[in-house]
Every structure is written in structure tokens, then in C-alpha cells.
Amino acid sequence: MSQTYQYSDYNRGGMLAFSFSMVITLVFFVYVAFIHSGVDLKEIQPDQPKAEAEATVESE
């Protein structure tokens, strides 16, 4: 009752799906980490020039 192991016993469709998803994931990470410039959330307001800042303080 012993079975002989053959190399073609693996799930070829599953292996192709896994390989495809792994390649897509790695390409996406490389793109995000090294190529994409990032997202500007515009949370930090740019500094006002010193003259405008003083004028704003004096007028209040």
C-alpha cells in the first residue's frame, strides 16, 4: 500500500496562483518603496514670511 511519489503530484494551478500573487506583491512593494513619490496629505501649513507674520500679530 505504499504510494510512489512523483514530482507532478503538486497542485499546478495553486502553484501558478501563488507565484503570480507573490510577484505582483513584490512589484507593488518595490514601486511604493522606491518609485512612488508619496502622498501629500497637506497637513503642515507652509510658513508665512516674517513680515506677514509680524503684520498679522500687530493688527490683532
VEXDREN-2710 file (C-alpha; in Angstrom, 1 decimal):
% VEXDREN-2710
k/r/px/py/pz
1/MET/0.0/0.0/0.0
2/SER/2.9/2.4/-0.3
3/GLN/2.5/5.1/-2.9
4/THR/5.3/6.2/-5.1
5/TYR/5.9/9.9/-5.0
6/GLN/6.0/11.7/-8.4
7/TYR/7.1/15.3/-8.9
8/SER/3.9/16.0/-10.8
9/ASP/1.7/15.4/-7.7
10/TYR/1.6/19.1/-6.7
11/ASN/-1.3/21.4/-7.4
12/ARG/-0.1/23.2/-10.6
13/GLY/-2.9/25.8/-10.6
14/GLY/-2.4/26.6/-7.0
15/MET/1.4/27.0/-7.6
16/LEU/0.8/29.3/-10.5
17/ALA/-1.7/31.4/-8.5
18/PHE/0.8/31.6/-5.6
19/SER/3.7/32.6/-7.9
20/PHE/1.6/35.2/-9.6
21/SER/0.4/36.8/-6.4
22/MET/3.9/36.8/-4.9
23/VAL/5.3/38.5/-8.0
24/ILE/2.6/41.1/-8.0
25/THR/3.0/41.8/-4.3
26/LEU/6.8/42.2/-4.6
27/VAL/6.5/44.5/-7.6
28/PHE/3.9/46.6/-5.7
29/PHE/6.2/46.9/-2.7
30/VAL/9.2/47.9/-4.9
31/TYR/7.0/50.5/-6.6
32/VAL/5.8/52.0/-3.4
33/ALA/9.1/52.0/-1.6
34/PHE/11.4/53.2/-4.4
35/ILE/9.5/54.7/-7.3
36/HIS/6.4/56.5/-6.0
37/SER/7.0/59.9/-4.6
38/GLY/4.5/59.6/-1.8
39/VAL/1.2/61.1/-0.8
40/ASP/1.0/64.8/0.2
41/LEU/-1.7/65.0/2.9
42/LYS/-1.2/68.8/3.2
43/GLU/-1.4/68.6/7.0
44/ILE/1.5/71.0/7.6
45/GLN/0.8/74.6/6.6
46/PRO/3.6/76.4/4.9
47/ASP/5.4/79.0/7.0
48/GLN/4.4/82.6/6.4
49/PRO/7.1/85.1/5.6
50/LYS/8.3/87.0/8.6
51/ALA/6.9/90.4/7.5
52/GLU/3.4/89.0/7.0
53/ALA/3.6/87.2/10.4
54/GLU/4.5/90.4/12.2
55/ALA/1.8/92.4/10.4
56/THR/-0.7/89.8/11.4
57/VAL/0.3/89.9/15.1
58/GLU/0.3/93.7/15.1
59/SER/-3.1/94.0/13.6
60/GLU/-4.7/91.8/16.3
END
